Every structure is written in C-alpha cells, then in structure tokens.
Amino acid sequence: MINKIHIVGNIGKDPECRTLPNGGIVAKFSVATTKGWTNKQTGEKGKSTTWHTCECWENLAKVAEKYLKKGSLVYISGEQLYDEYTAEDGSKKSFPKIKAFEIKMLGSKPETNSFTF
C-alpha cells in the first residue's frame, strides 16, 4: 500500500514550532495550492485555492522553523493523515493533514534548499 502526497504551493504563515512533553519537536504550517482555469464558453478566468495543513517532526521541524517564511514557494512530500478531535457538542470530527518527510524550498538555488529527514 502507498500513502504519498506531493504538493507545490506557498506557505500561508510562518511555521509554529513547539516542544512536546516527551521532548519531541513538531512544526505546523499551512500551504496554499492554487489552480486557474478559463471558461471555454465565456473566456472568463477563474481560480481556486486549497489550503493544506502540514506538520513535520524533529530535525525537519527545526529546519522548517528556521527557513520557511510566509509566502515562500515550497515542494512538500509526505503522507496524508487525519487528526481527530471531539467537538463541543460531543461529536467526533476529523481533518486532513500532511506529515511532511521532505521539504524543498523553490527559488534561486533549489539544489541547496532541500531537506529530508
């Protein structure tokens, strides 16, 4: 079985990095992917943006905190997971997230801006 996702988009806001009680480090951030289209009948242009919640752990989290900034164009490779929580009304809710294993900062020197842990 395979669970692998790849996205290229812009960082929505600077990553938030925190240390967990067990000593683990996690960074969370959002990435926007935008697609555009043209209506063939009217010629009208449109676009839609999808926001992806991403997280990375340990050394990759430290790199994300140090180098990723709002607006940066990045390539993310990881796996799709779901976080679950209980809402105020007691119902179970879940939302998707990407656990990143590889981050490439796209820009003038992408060969020096790739991190995998």
N, C-alpha and C positions, 0 to 999 in steps of 0.2 A: 504494500500500500504506500501511497505517496501523499504527503501533505506539504506542498511547497507553493509559495506565493512570491511573485516579483512585482514590485511597483516602482515607478519613477514619478516623483512629484516634489512639491515644495513643502518645507517644514512650516507648520502653522504657527508655532510659538516655540521659544527656546525650551529644550528638554528640561524636565524636572527630575532630579536625581535624589534618591534617598537611600539611607542605610536601614535595613530591616533588623529586627531584634536578634535574629540569628547571625548577623554580620554580613549577609548578602547585600549586594548593591543592585538597584534597579533604576533605570531611566525610562520615563514615559514621555511621549511626544506624539503629535499628530502630523500626518502628511496628507496634503490635498492633491488629488489627481483630477485633471480637467480634460474633458474631451469636447471637441467642437464639431459642428455639422452645418450643412447648408440644405435648406428645404428645396428639393429639386423643382417643385411646382412654383414657389414664390420667390426663390432666391434669397429668402431671409436666412440670416445666420443665427445660430444658437449655440449655447454651451451649457454643460452641467459639470458640477464639481462633486466629487465623492471624498469624504473625509475618512481617513483610516487612523485608528488608534494603534500606536506601535509601542513596544517595550523591548528593552534589551537588558542584559544582565552582566554583572561583574566587570571585566576589563572593557568590554564593548560599551557598557553604560558610562564608564569614566571617559571614554573617547567621545561618546555622543554628547555628554555634558560639556566637554571642553571645546569641541569643534562645530557642532551643529547649531545653527542660529536660525531664527525666524526668517523665512524667505529662501533659505538655501535649497538648491536643487539636489536631490539625492536619489540614489537607487537603493532599494531595500529588498533583501531576500530573506525569507523566513518561513514560518509556518502559521497557518490560520488557527486560532484558538478562540474559545468563548469564555468570558468571565460571567459568573452567575452571582446574583445577589437577591435579597428579599426586599421588596418594596414596602413602603409604609403600610399599605393595605394588606400585607402578608403574602402577596402573590410573588411567585418566583419569576425573575427577569434574567435575561442574558443579553450580552452584546459582544460583537466580534472584536478581536484584536489580532495584531500580527506580532509574533515573537520573532524579532529580528536576529538573524545569525550573521548577516553580512550587511555592511553599510558602505556605499561608495559615494563620496561627495563629488558631484559632477561640476566641473568648472574648467579652469585653465590647465590644471595638471592632474587629471583623474588618476593617472597611474601611481601617484604618490598619496592619493587620498582614499585608499581602500582599506577597510578594516574588517577582519573576520576573526572571531574567537570561538 
